[in-house]
Every structure is written in C-alpha cells, then in structure tokens.
Amino acid sequence: MKKLVTTIILLFIFLITAFFVESNDNATNNSASKPIVGILQTVSHPSLDEIHRGIIAGLKEDGYVNHKNITIDFENAQGDQSNLKSMSDRFIQKNAKVTIGIATPAAQALANEPGKTPVIMGAISDPIGSGLVHSLEHPGGKVTGVKDMQPIKQQLDLIQAFLPKLKDIGVLYTSSDDSSTSEFKEFKRLAQQRKLRVHPYTITSTNDIQQVAQTMAGQVQAVYVPTDNTVASGFSSLIKITNQAHLPVFPAVDAMVKSGGVAATYVSQFDMGKATGKIAAEVLKGKNPSEIPVKVIHNYSTIINEKAANELHLQIPTAIIKQAQKKGSIIK
Ligand code: TRP
C-alpha cells in the first residue's frame, strides 16, 4: 500500500512537471521565436496611416500575419526627432528581423542604427538624395523598399487644364525636409519648361502655415503641395486661409483633396504600402535587401473635389472629369 501511494505521488509530480515544461515551451514558441517586424511611422496624417494599412495587407497577402507567424511592433514618432531615434534603438534591442520606415525621417532613423538589420522604405520620395541607397536598381546595403514617385507631369497637366492662363504658381513645403525639397526641384524644372513661374514658400513647422498662406495669396494664382509631412499634418489650417483668398490648392495626393484641395493625379498610398509590405515579406523569407531593387509604382488615378472647385468658382474641365470617371473619383 505504501509503495502504491509513493508511486502515485511520484507519477503526479512527474505529470505536473511535464505539464509546466510543455506550457513553458509553448510560451517561448508564441513570442520569442516569432520574428519581429518593427514598423516606424514618422507622424500621423491620413496618407501615412493609409500606407501603414497597406503594409499590413501586403505582409498578409504574402503569408505574414501579426500574432500568427510574426510579431508586428508598431511605433509612431509623432513628428519628434528624439522619438524616431529612441524607437529605432528599441527595435534593434528587441532584435527585430526586419524594420520598415514610413516616410523619410523614419527610414533615415532606422538606417542610422548600427548593424545590419534590414530597413524597408515605405514611400520615400528621394531614396538616393536622402542618403538611404546608392542606386535604385542595386541598393547594395541593408536598405531597400518603395520610392514615392509623383506623376508631376500629369499633375501639371491637370493644374493647367483647370487654369489655362496660369503664370505664377507657389509650392508650399518644409525647408528641412529632404523629400519635399527634391519634389520641389523636380516640380520647378518641369513647370519652367512650360514657362510657368515657380515661387517657393517654405515653412519650418505647422505653426508657419497660416502666415505663409497669407503671403502666397497676393502673389500666385495657384499652389502646389508636394508629399510634405508637415503640410499634410496642418493641411486644414492651409485650406482655411486659401479658401478665404480664393486661391486654389492642388496637392500631390488624394487625402489632401479629400481635406479641401481641388484635384490631384496621384499614386494610391495603400498600394505603395502594400508593395512595401511585400518587400518586407521577401526579406522575411530570407532574401537579402541589397539584392532587391527599389520599387516605383506608376499607376495613377485622378480625384476631384467638386465642392472645393465650386467654392473657388473654378470650372472643372470635361477632360479631367472623364479622367476621374475612368480611373479615380469625384467628391460631390
Ligand atoms: N514621400 C514622403 C517622404 O518621403 C512620405 C509621404 C508619402 C507623404 N505619402 C505622403 C507625405 C503624403 C505627405 C503626404 O517622406
């Protein structure tokens, strides 16, 4: 009898121990062995939020789902440089398998980390000029991803269709922002070929928008806004002033048209995000970022804000309406 009791107790101890060892094993499988994907977003505004959603969709389409076989660690720096640095540091400390930077400052912060952790660029306007890669075809290092290439020629066609007599156009952007500066230069080059006079209006923070908008009002007949993170964040304060001054704003992306811009020919932010997520998936599967060419999306849609055009007493050209009906949308 005593022997039987001892056996039963021993068996119990064995089973309990086995159970704990097993559940411990599961716990390690659940967190530590799942690769971490660190996503760093520069700031919140509708376009970058859409890129973020696209990234999640792109990863998913190629088999990577949060909590299932990857752990997505998402951080938003809220436009703060010191956040960008500390959040990038944290991804490295956590041993992220791949990191993704949404907008130039985030990608730059991630790329500045020591070590070889891959960095996937999410919609970066000037990957070479901002020092992220040496070549789009052969990035050659730990950084690759998606370049945000504005269809500036089509955007100028659209602006001139609305305003055939246009002579002076302002470009509003942030002087310290590498991405906007490069878009400004390209815009200026192409606009000058059309004999337009291009006036730069630079800001250093959203606080400057109001005053600069008032200055522009007397000097130009239209305003172009590139993919500038600061202007995108303070877009409504710009539109308030420009509407009062009857000054039409033609932005680079659909989100800014939805917030009061007149019209745009644009690249889908979601699609750029999706392409970014798919490149991250390739890297998760073992491909070296140095061997993945930087991707550019050449697929354009047109969006018109009919209400904004009406308020500004702007006639919407039939050709542009057709363009938007064929591929794009009209906001009534
Ligand atoms: N191209 C920007 C950069 O390189 C990021 C960006 C993408 C953006 N889409 C945008 C900025 C729309 C403003 C609005 O930083």
Boltz pocket constraint, residues with backbone or C-beta under 6 A from the ligand:
constraints:
  - pocket:
      binder: B
      contacts: [[A, 47], [A, 48], [A, 102], [A, 103], [A, 104], [A, 105], [A, 122], [A, 123], [A, 124], [A, 125], [A, 126], [A, 148], [A, 179], [A, 226], [A, 227], [A, 228], [A, 229], [A, 232], [A, 253], [A, 269]]
      max_distance: 6.0
